Amino acid sequence: MALGRAVLGLMVTFAVALAAITVWGTVDRASGSTPGASAQAGSEAPAAPEARVTLSPANGATDVAPASPAVVTVAEGRLTDVALMGADGKAVPGRPTPDGWTSTGTLAYGTTYTWKGLAVDAAGTPTPVSGSFSTVTPQRRIAANINIADDATVGVGAPIIVQFNGEVADKAAAQRALQVRTSVPTEGSWAWLPDAEQGSRAHWRPKEYWKPGTVVDVAANLTGVDLGGGAWGGPVVTSHFTIGRSQIVKADVNSFQMVVVRDGQTVMTVPASYGLGSDPNRNTTNGVHVVMSKEATKLMTNPEYGYFNVPEKWAVRISNNGEFIHANPLSTSAQGNENVTHGCVNLSTKDAEAYFDTAMFGDPVEVTGSPVPMPRTDIYDWSLTWQEWQSMSALPV
């Protein structure tokens, strides 16, 4: 009996030990520990990666182009606060981006900008946004003006002319800073005309004449733009204007008439005399001119033909080559019969005044039938084919 009880006790002890092994796993004999228990009891989540802040321009950068945006990006975190401060203590305008923040306004020349703010990682640990950079101080600047004044109303052939007061070496950079917005879809292109004495000039014209009533906004955002050759642009100049009614002059030199078509309807057909055909220097030149300006009385001089400061009434300039539409009582007998002028379009005093009252900058004057082409000076934009015009852009079209 005693032996039986001993055997039974041994079996119970063995069963208890086996149960313990089943519950807690195998004991690591080398360490005396239980691996499963250790993994469960001592595990910790990996530490969150720190937020990484990247600045552009880099901290300490100098001679930065003010037109380039200032950007901060954050990896493995997010911004909780950020500001880019100018030397005057004012914050630069900006907006959030998917991974940070960017400035939205053009910076100033010769200014130091300083970053302020915080980024935090997933655990909420802060990383400062700090650093500074300085923008370039130009040794030479090139400014520009736009030929059409704010709130003006102009004709359907009016080109936009941006005149620079110096030669622009990097025309592509300048053109990227020029913007034209229209109230109706309008296909158009910039072209760089040969440099004038006062500097480079860029013209913008639509593929076809403007649609009447179109509202146009032009901006030359040149501040901070590197124009090449050591020159920088600025300030920003803008213009807001409207296209008026359509008025087109049809000037066939062999018809001895001048026809005015307004909004598709002929409103004036009057006798005219054009430039003397037998003298190439006196021909009215062939091509699409535009009305440039007008004066009630214009003093006209042509030393080659012996006249000086002759007052002519109701003079509408259509080129800087001496061509006007104006009254001339001395050629009344020739008007409607023959061409005798020195290149101008002569009308009677009554007809010239009536036309003068309706003319505005940008009205096309389509001269046809002359053997002498319009010279490529002044506003000859419409005398070029669309393909020729586009080839004069500084950027691919």
VOKELUM-928506 format. One record per residue (C-alpha): chain; x, y, z; residue number from 1. Coordinates in nm, 3 decimals, m for minus. Last residue first. Layout:
N
(A (X Y Z) NUM)
...
END
This chain:
397
(A (0.451 7.850 m7.845) 397)
(A (0.806 7.807 m7.717) 396)
(A (0.936 8.111 m7.530) 395)
(A (1.121 8.422 m7.653) 394)
(A (0.839 8.492 m7.899) 393)
(A (0.937 8.625 m8.243) 392)
(A (0.841 8.299 m8.418) 391)
(A (0.484 8.357 m8.299) 390)
(A (0.456 8.671 m8.509) 389)
(A (0.590 8.511 m8.823) 388)
(A (0.342 8.224 m8.781) 387)
(A (0.056 8.469 m8.726) 386)
(A (0.150 8.652 m9.042) 385)
(A (0.308 8.994 m8.997) 384)
(A (0.147 9.320 m9.113) 383)
(A (m0.067 9.318 m8.801) 382)
(A (0.224 9.398 m8.571) 381)
(A (0.353 9.693 m8.772) 380)
(A (0.330 9.934 m8.480) 379)
(A (0.649 10.142 m8.503) 378)
(A (0.900 10.018 m8.757) 377)
(A (0.893 9.732 m9.000) 376)
(A (0.824 9.947 m9.303) 375)
(A (0.480 9.910 m9.467) 374)
(A (0.525 9.765 m9.811) 373)
(A (0.555 9.987 m10.121) 372)
(A (0.356 9.876 m10.427) 371)
(A (0.031 10.012 m10.278) 370)
(A (m0.297 9.831 m10.344) 369)
(A (m0.404 9.791 m9.982) 368)
(A (m0.399 9.999 m9.665) 367)
(A (m0.591 9.845 m9.378) 366)
(A (m0.629 10.102 m9.101) 365)
(A (m0.693 9.915 m8.777) 364)
(A (m0.830 10.110 m8.477) 363)
(A (m0.582 10.072 m8.192) 362)
(A (m0.600 10.422 m8.049) 361)
(A (m0.933 10.584 m8.123) 360)
(A (m1.103 10.738 m8.425) 359)
(A (m1.467 10.851 m8.418) 358)
(A (m1.424 11.231 m8.397) 357)
(A (m1.137 11.222 m8.645) 356)
(A (m1.361 11.059 m8.908) 355)
(A (m1.612 11.344 m8.899) 354)
(A (m1.333 11.601 m8.888) 353)
(A (m1.162 11.449 m9.192) 352)
(A (m1.490 11.435 m9.383) 351)
(A (m1.565 11.804 m9.327) 350)
(A (m1.209 11.920 m9.397) 349)
(A (m1.193 11.717 m9.714) 348)
(A (m0.972 11.410 m9.702) 347)
(A (m0.603 11.343 m9.762) 346)
(A (m0.448 11.008 m9.670) 345)
(A (m0.080 11.076 m9.609) 344)
(A (0.212 10.956 m9.818) 343)
(A (0.339 11.280 m9.972) 342)
(A (0.005 11.333 m10.143) 341)
(A (m0.093 11.328 m10.512) 340)
(A (m0.312 11.024 m10.568) 339)
(A (m0.590 11.081 m10.820) 338)
(A (m0.966 11.126 m10.859) 337)
(A (m1.161 11.093 m10.535) 336)
(A (m0.958 11.368 m10.370) 335)
(A (m0.752 11.536 m10.644) 334)
(A (m0.962 11.854 m10.653) 333)
(A (m0.951 11.883 m10.274) 332)
(A (m0.574 11.857 m10.256) 331)
(A (m0.511 12.206 m10.118) 330)
(A (m0.801 12.171 m9.870) 329)
(A (m0.604 11.905 m9.681) 328)
(A (m0.777 11.729 m9.393) 327)
(A (m0.600 11.442 m9.225) 326)
(A (m0.527 11.069 m9.220) 325)
(A (m0.163 11.053 m9.124) 324)
(A (0.159 10.889 m9.244) 323)
(A (0.491 11.047 m9.151) 322)
(A (0.684 10.728 m9.080) 321)
(A (0.575 10.725 m8.717) 320)
(A (0.258 10.548 m8.831) 319)
(A (m0.122 10.585 m8.844) 318)
(A (m0.149 10.936 m8.699) 317)
(A (m0.493 11.099 m8.715) 316)
(A (m0.473 11.467 m8.812) 315)
(A (m0.790 11.673 m8.792) 314)
(A (m0.638 11.991 m8.936) 313)
(A (m0.298 12.043 m9.098) 312)
(A (m0.064 12.326 m8.998) 311)
(A (0.250 12.341 m9.218) 310)
(A (0.553 12.344 m8.992) 309)
(A (0.806 12.320 m9.276) 308)
(A (0.771 12.228 m9.644) 307)
(A (1.043 12.172 m9.900) 306)
(A (1.006 11.817 m10.018) 305)
(A (1.318 11.681 m9.850) 304)
(A (1.255 11.915 m9.556) 303)
(A (0.926 11.739 m9.469) 302)
(A (0.744 11.916 m9.186) 301)
(A (0.389 11.889 m9.054) 300)
(A (0.238 12.096 m8.772) 299)
(A (m0.066 11.905 m8.649) 298)
(A (m0.398 12.060 m8.555) 297)
(A (m0.686 11.864 m8.399) 296)
(A (m0.434 11.599 m8.295) 295)
(A (m0.467 11.219 m8.306) 294)
(A (m0.279 10.917 m8.179) 293)
(A (m0.162 10.570 m8.284) 292)
(A (m0.438 10.452 m8.519) 291)
(A (m0.327 10.118 m8.650) 290)
(A (m0.158 10.023 m8.977) 289)
(A (m0.229 9.702 m9.163) 288)
(A (m0.019 9.689 m9.478) 287)
(A (0.084 9.881 m9.790) 286)
(A (0.263 10.213 m9.754) 285)
(A (0.115 10.540 m9.875) 284)
(A (0.357 10.617 m10.154) 283)
(A (0.567 10.933 m10.132) 282)
(A (0.916 10.786 m10.116) 281)
(A (0.823 10.541 m10.393) 280)
(A (0.749 10.838 m10.623) 279)
(A (0.524 10.755 m10.919) 278)
(A (0.238 10.649 m10.695) 277)
(A (0.187 10.984 m10.526) 276)
(A (0.053 10.905 m10.181) 275)
(A (m0.323 10.881 m10.128) 274)
(A (m0.615 11.106 m10.220) 273)
(A (m0.956 11.047 m10.070) 272)
(A (m1.327 11.069 m10.149) 271)
(A (m1.552 10.943 m9.867) 270)
(A (m1.735 10.624 m9.776) 269)
(A (m1.856 10.626 m9.415) 268)
(A (m2.071 10.400 m9.198) 267)
(A (m2.015 10.062 m9.366) 266)
(A (m2.152 9.800 m9.124) 265)
(A (m1.954 9.516 m8.965) 264)
(A (m1.928 9.674 m8.623) 263)
(A (m1.805 9.994 m8.783) 262)
(A (m1.663 9.993 m9.136) 261)
(A (m1.501 10.314 m9.258) 260)
(A (m1.422 10.343 m9.629) 259)
(A (m1.161 10.575 m9.780) 258)
(A (m1.183 10.645 m10.151) 257)
(A (m0.944 10.702 m10.441) 256)
(A (m1.003 10.334 m10.529) 255)
(A (m0.641 10.267 m10.620) 254)
(A (m0.510 10.342 m10.270) 253)
(A (m0.750 10.091 m10.116) 252)
(A (m0.795 10.219 m9.760) 251)
(A (m1.047 10.014 m9.565) 250)
(A (m1.067 10.167 m9.216) 249)
(A (m1.180 9.934 m8.940) 248)
(A (m1.396 10.021 m8.640) 247)
(A (m1.494 9.747 m8.396) 246)
(A (m1.646 9.890 m8.080) 245)
(A (m1.433 9.920 m7.769) 244)
(A (m1.179 9.683 m7.615) 243)
(A (m1.149 9.748 m7.242) 242)
(A (m0.859 9.830 m7.010) 241)
(A (m0.674 9.729 m6.695) 240)
(A (m0.299 9.790 m6.680) 239)
(A (m0.022 9.672 m6.452) 238)
(A (0.337 9.752 m6.352) 237)
(A (0.555 9.562 m6.101) 236)
(A (0.877 9.747 m6.013) 235)
(A (1.102 9.604 m6.124) 234)
(A (1.358 9.392 m6.302) 233)
(A (1.715 9.287 m6.239) 232)
(A (2.023 9.360 m6.448) 231)
(A (2.362 9.186 m6.431) 230)
(A (2.354 9.086 m6.797) 229)
(A (2.042 8.881 m6.741) 228)
(A (1.686 8.986 m6.661) 227)
(A (1.690 8.826 m6.314) 226)
(A (1.334 8.873 m6.193) 225)
(A (1.283 9.001 m5.838) 224)
(A (1.032 9.267 m5.938) 223)
(A (0.926 9.208 m6.297) 222)
(A (0.561 9.115 m6.259) 221)
(A (0.453 9.288 m6.582) 220)
(A (0.078 9.262 m6.551) 219)
(A (m0.197 9.305 m6.809) 218)
(A (m0.571 9.285 m6.751) 217)
(A (m0.807 9.294 m7.048) 216)
(A (m1.185 9.333 m7.071) 215)
(A (m1.325 9.225 m7.408) 214)
(A (m1.615 9.443 m7.524) 213)
(A (m1.535 9.412 m7.893) 212)
(A (m1.352 9.087 m7.982) 211)
(A (m0.988 9.169 m8.048) 210)
(A (m0.858 9.138 m8.404) 209)
(A (m0.726 8.792 m8.484) 208)
(A (m0.426 8.607 m8.344) 207)
(A (m0.428 8.844 m8.048) 206)
(A (m0.142 9.088 m7.998) 205)
(A (0.130 9.118 m7.737) 204)
(A (0.435 9.339 m7.795) 203)
(A (0.770 9.321 m7.616) 202)
(A (1.016 9.607 m7.620) 201)
(A (1.385 9.633 m7.545) 200)
(A (1.548 9.967 m7.474) 199)
(A (1.529 10.342 m7.543) 198)
(A (1.691 10.321 m7.886) 197)
(A (1.443 10.053 m7.988) 196)
(A (1.529 9.687 m7.973) 195)
(A (1.392 9.484 m8.261) 194)
(A (1.046 9.356 m8.175) 193)
(A (1.002 9.083 m7.918) 192)
(A (0.677 8.898 m7.972) 191)
(A (0.416 8.794 m7.717) 190)
(A (0.126 8.577 m7.823) 189)
(A (m0.250 8.567 m7.854) 188)
(A (m0.555 8.344 m7.845) 187)
(A (m0.846 8.513 m7.669) 186)
(A (m1.096 8.337 m7.442) 185)
(A (m1.330 8.605 m7.304) 184)
(A (m1.267 8.829 m7.002) 183)
(A (m0.897 8.843 m7.087) 182)
(A (m0.581 8.791 m6.883) 181)
(A (m0.236 8.887 m7.010) 180)
(A (0.074 8.812 m6.803) 179)
(A (0.440 8.907 m6.837) 178)
(A (0.688 8.753 m6.589) 177)
(A (0.762 8.455 m6.815) 176)
(A (0.844 8.708 m7.086) 175)
(A (1.118 8.863 m6.875) 174)
(A (1.285 8.530 m6.811) 173)
(A (1.265 8.443 m7.182) 172)
(A (1.405 8.784 m7.277) 171)
(A (1.725 8.726 m7.082) 170)
(A (1.944 9.012 m7.209) 169)
(A (1.683 9.286 m7.169) 168)
(A (1.819 9.612 m7.307) 167)
(A (1.716 9.913 m7.105) 166)
(A (1.413 10.129 m7.028) 165)
(A (1.174 9.847 m7.110) 164)
(A (0.860 9.907 m7.318) 163)
(A (0.572 9.664 m7.272) 162)
(A (0.339 9.715 m7.567) 161)
(A (m0.012 9.569 m7.578) 160)
(A (m0.135 9.587 m7.936) 159)
(A (m0.456 9.768 m8.029) 158)
(A (m0.625 9.624 m8.337) 157)
(A (m0.976 9.607 m8.192) 156)
(A (m0.965 9.970 m8.080) 155)
(A (m0.908 10.102 m7.731) 154)
(A (m1.101 10.201 m7.419) 153)
(A (m0.881 10.315 m7.131) 152)
(A (m0.954 10.219 m6.770) 151)
(A (m0.584 10.201 m6.678) 150)
(A (m0.349 10.332 m6.945) 149)
(A (m0.235 10.139 m7.250) 148)
(A (0.137 10.162 m7.338) 147)
(A (0.267 9.954 m7.049) 146)
(A (0.585 10.066 m6.874) 145)
(A (0.907 9.889 m6.784) 144)
(A (1.194 9.912 m6.537) 143)
(A (1.545 9.772 m6.567) 142)
(A (1.763 9.767 m6.257) 141)
(A (2.138 9.772 m6.209) 140)
(A (2.363 9.681 m5.915) 139)
(A (2.088 9.467 m5.773) 138)
(A (2.091 9.375 m5.402) 137)
(A (2.011 9.003 m5.387) 136)
(A (1.794 8.852 m5.119) 135)
(A (1.907 8.736 m4.776) 134)
(A (1.854 8.410 m4.588) 133)
(A (1.753 8.307 m4.238) 132)
(A (1.710 8.008 m4.010) 131)
(A (1.457 7.857 m3.773) 130)
(A (1.174 7.605 m3.769) 129)
(A (1.211 7.450 m3.425) 128)
(A (1.148 7.076 m3.371) 127)
(A (0.875 6.980 m3.122) 126)
(A (0.805 6.627 m2.991) 125)
(A (0.435 6.556 m3.032) 124)
(A (0.479 6.180 m3.061) 123)
(A (0.399 6.184 m3.432) 122)
(A (0.660 6.454 m3.492) 121)
(A (0.617 6.827 m3.433) 120)
(A (0.719 7.131 m3.640) 119)
(A (0.759 7.475 m3.488) 118)
(A (0.785 7.835 m3.603) 117)
(A (1.006 8.123 m3.709) 116)
(A (1.203 8.179 m4.028) 115)
(A (1.404 8.499 m4.087) 114)
(A (1.430 8.714 m4.399) 113)
(A (1.718 8.952 m4.475) 112)
(A (1.649 9.216 m4.741) 111)
(A (1.843 9.352 m5.038) 110)
(A (1.555 9.326 m5.284) 109)
(A (1.205 9.262 m5.156) 108)
(A (1.014 8.934 m5.174) 107)
(A (0.743 8.861 m5.425) 106)
(A (0.430 8.728 m5.261) 105)
(A (0.299 8.377 m5.213) 104)
(A (0.539 8.228 m4.959) 103)
(A (0.525 7.852 m4.922) 102)
(A (0.430 7.616 m4.636) 101)
(A (0.466 7.250 m4.540) 100)
(A (0.396 6.903 m4.675) 99)
(A (0.056 6.939 m4.843) 98)
(A (0.109 7.315 m4.880) 97)
(A (m0.003 7.595 m4.649) 96)
(A (m0.018 7.954 m4.774) 95)
(A (0.199 8.266 m4.766) 94)
(A (0.214 8.639 m4.709) 93)
(A (0.547 8.754 m4.556) 92)
(A (0.523 8.846 m4.188) 91)
(A (0.615 9.199 m4.082) 90)
(A (0.910 9.275 m3.857) 89)
(A (1.054 9.536 m4.094) 88)
(A (1.349 9.306 m4.173) 87)
(A (1.103 9.054 m4.306) 86)
(A (0.959 8.761 m4.114) 85)
(A (0.871 8.421 m4.254) 84)
(A (0.617 8.257 m4.028) 83)
(A (0.539 7.903 m3.917) 82)
(A (0.326 7.727 m3.655) 81)
(A (0.212 7.371 m3.596) 80)
(A (0.398 7.229 m3.892) 79)
(A (0.378 6.854 m3.944) 78)
(A (0.588 6.545 m3.891) 77)
(A (0.789 6.268 m4.050) 76)
(A (0.900 6.501 m4.332) 75)
(A (0.842 6.877 m4.314) 74)
(A (0.876 7.131 m4.595) 73)
(A (0.955 7.504 m4.577) 72)
(A (0.942 7.718 m4.892) 71)
(A (1.048 8.070 m4.992) 70)
(A (0.917 8.145 m5.340) 69)
(A (1.154 8.269 m5.613) 68)
(A (1.081 8.623 m5.733) 67)
(A (1.321 8.768 m5.474) 66)
(A (1.622 8.596 m5.635) 65)
(A (1.851 8.497 m5.345) 64)
(A (2.185 8.678 m5.323) 63)
(A (2.266 8.498 m4.996) 62)
(A (2.178 8.163 m4.840) 61)
(A (2.242 8.130 m4.465) 60)
(A (1.974 7.867 m4.406) 59)
(A (1.880 7.711 m4.736) 58)
(A (1.645 7.886 m4.974) 57)
(A (1.449 7.663 m4.939) 56)
(A (1.424 7.517 m4.590) 55)
(A (1.394 7.149 m4.496) 54)
(A (1.255 7.034 m4.159) 53)
(A (1.280 6.672 m4.046) 52)
(A (1.035 6.565 m3.773) 51)
(A (1.189 6.308 m3.542) 50)
(A (1.107 5.943 m3.591) 49)
(A (0.861 5.799 m3.334) 48)
(A (1.034 5.560 m3.083) 47)
(A (0.956 5.194 m3.132) 46)
(A (0.674 5.058 m2.909) 45)
(A (0.799 4.864 m2.600) 44)
(A (0.812 4.481 m2.527) 43)
(A (0.911 4.365 m2.169) 42)
(A (0.611 4.155 m2.048) 41)
(A (0.507 3.989 m2.366) 40)
(A (0.849 3.914 m2.501) 39)
(A (0.979 3.798 m2.158) 38)
(A (0.686 3.562 m2.104) 37)
(A (0.734 3.401 m2.438) 36)
(A (1.105 3.359 m2.388) 35)
(A (1.086 3.193 m2.040) 34)
(A (1.406 3.256 m1.851) 33)
(A (1.676 3.023 m1.715) 32)
(A (1.928 3.191 m1.930) 31)
(A (2.092 2.900 m2.107) 30)
(A (1.809 2.657 m2.037) 29)
(A (1.546 2.878 m2.193) 28)
(A (1.232 2.730 m2.033) 27)
(A (0.980 2.592 m2.276) 26)
(A (0.634 2.732 m2.268) 25)
(A (0.435 2.882 m1.984) 24)
(A (0.102 2.694 m2.004) 23)
(A (0.214 2.357 m2.141) 22)
(A (0.523 2.348 m1.914) 21)
(A (0.308 2.414 m1.611) 20)
(A (0.070 2.136 m1.709) 19)
(A (0.361 1.896 m1.744) 18)
(A (0.487 1.986 m1.396) 17)
(A (0.139 1.925 m1.247) 16)
(A (0.116 1.589 m1.424) 15)
(A (0.460 1.481 m1.298) 14)
(A (0.366 1.565 m0.938) 13)
(A (0.044 1.366 m0.969) 12)
(A (0.234 1.068 m1.109) 11)
(A (0.486 1.076 m0.824) 10)
(A (0.208 1.087 m0.569) 9)
(A (0.048 0.776 m0.722) 8)
(A (0.378 0.588 m0.716) 7)
(A (0.426 0.674 m0.350) 6)
(A (0.070 0.569 m0.262) 5)
(A (0.122 0.237 m0.432) 4)
(A (0.446 0.172 m0.248) 3)
(A (0.279 0.240 0.085) 2)
(A (0.000 0.000 0.000) 1)
END
